[in-house]
Amino acid sequence: MRLCFLGDAGSIHLQRWIDYYVHAGYEVEVISFRSCEIKGAKVHLLARGRSGRWAYIEALAKIRRLVHELHPDLLHAHYATSFGLLALVSSFKPLVVSAWGSDVLVAPKESIFLRLIVEQVLKHADALTSDSSYMSERMRDLLKGQERILKTVTMGVSRDWFEKIPEVNKKDLQILSLRGHQEIYNIDVIIQAMAEVVKKIPEAKLVIAGEGPETPSLKTLTSSLGLGDSIQFVGQLPHALVQNYLTESSISVSVPSSDATAVSLLETMACGSFPVVSDLPANREWIDSEVNGLLVPAKDAHALSQALLRALNEKDLRIKAREINKQRVRNKAIWEENMHEMEELYKELIR
């Protein structure tokens, strides 16, 4: 079977998806704007020497011919707006479209034009997936009663990664932030909350991983608040180091304004780091506040500081949450099991 994935080849999440099917013995083609070597797969570029709007215009003119030249058994577009529209233009069938979050939760609210694109992409697909029940419900709303195969498939953590999580003594006062430095993730709110935390617990430490367009301003904010000794920026972490930091950190904080089921949340739960996350529908599918984590308003620095202080002070709460969270990941979020479910869907569509 030859599968063709249409998406960002540089995304670790898409790379993991592709890697599973390469190792399962499938022939895998990838169509992307970004050149990236993926072992066992062939990556085809949509535009060369162009960027922004011109790159997308070139891609729209090229996509139909490219997909039909590759002649896969199935096309799978990841992200319902940009790559979903390209899949729609290609007219290829069978088509699977996976929503990733903002493409169905945010974009349709931003403009009528984007909403119409997403609606047409979803209606054109033979099957749809998302990684949270809440996002699946939004997709059903956008389908406006049209029936489609729609599966909620969590990206999850790999079985091998999960089983090799070491048992180590956690740093009781270390908090970890793993999200990118984009506006939607509200890293500035975490820094502002940390200013309140260290007034009560001066020894508390925040480790900020990740990078992005807001990195310089976040570092400036840290300095302006006098938090240079309390906050450490460690940059973009290789996946192996993500596990190390999560394993040693007592608390992991993530307060985006919008989100699907974040892999970073599942990894947090798997590693026994206590989750303090924004009160969003996708997070409520995994976290029962005050049981296995704490939920807070996305942009409320004071509420976040109070939640972080509670998590730092209540070690028993953190310890009780660890086994609950590990069991939830074990039951619902093992990567290989979820990818096997997708494999069965592919076979069903190709028959």
Salt bridges, closest charged atoms under 4 A:
ASP8 OD2 - ARG34 NH2 2.60
ASP19 OD1 - HIS23 ND1 3.12
GLU27 OE2 - ARG2 NH2 2.79
GLU29 OE1 - HIS44 NE2 2.63
GLU58 OE1 - ARG50 NE 2.86
GLU69 OE2 - ARG65 NH1 3.26
GLU119 OE2 - ARG115 NE 3.04
GLU119 OE2 - LYS144 NZ 3.25
ASP126 OD1 - LYS93 NZ 3.46
GLU137 OE2 - ARG140 NH1 2.68
ASP141 OD2 - ARG138 NH2 2.68
ASP160 OD1 - LYS164 NZ 3.33
ASP172 OD2 - LYS315 NZ 3.49
ASP172 OD1 - ARG318 NH2 3.28
GLU196 OE1 - HIS302 ND1 2.94
GLU248 OE2 - LYS171 NZ 3.64
ASP259 OD2 - ARG179 NH1 2.83
GLU267 OE2 - HIS239 NE2 2.59
ASP279 OD1 - ARG284 NH1 2.65
ASP288 OD2 - ARG328 NH2 2.70
GLU290 OE1 - ARG310 NH1 3.29
GLU314 OE2 - ARG310 NE 3.03
GLU323 OE2 - ARG330 NH1 3.98
GLU337 OE2 - ARG159 NH2 3.46
GLU341 OE2 - LYS151 NZ 3.84
GLU343 OE1 - HIS340 ND1 3.80
GLU344 OE2 - HIS340 NE2 3.85
GLU344 OE2 - LYS347 NZ 3.84
